[in-house]
Amino acid sequence: MPEKKKIVTSPLQLLHELALGVLAHLERACSKALAEAESVADKLDDECDKAQLSLLMKRLELHDAVTDGKVKLQTRLRKRVQELEERLHSLKDRRAQALQYVVSLKHDTEESMTLAEGLRQVREAANQALSQRQASRVSTRNTAAGKLATNRSRQQL
């Protein structure tokens, strides 16, 4: 069953709803972006750890090949060690960039939320104006109902 949407009947209500929607969307988008960036940084961290472990194992194999005098194996392992060192260096660079991006994203998020404070003030002002309007309508209705009741009681006398 489709959800019924609230009918916006005045520009003040529209302003209130828009400010609320923009704030909610901004907060969700910032949180999601930060979570994704931290996830990427964590994955790169894990890959770095695996690459370091693999590099360590190949260096140990190379050391054993050197002590055993296995020339062909040494050549192959030196090439593999060099490849792993390059991969590890690349992963460390990417991890550093990802961490820098996370820091930058946190700063941008804080700055955006500070700037969005103006939207909160707009939303609150619109809400206050709507509340005052509603209160004046209720007051007018009560006054009109009171006058009507007074007039009826006078007519009955």
Secondary structure, 3 states (H helix, E strand, C coil): CCCCCCCCCCHHHHHHHHHHHHHHHHHHHHHHHHHHHHHHHHHHHHHHHHHHHHHHHHHHHHHHHHHHCCHHHHHHHHHHHHHHHHHHHHHHHHHHHHHHHHHHHHHHHHHHHHHCHHHHHHHHHHHHHHHHHHHHHHHHHHHHHHHHHHHHHHHHC
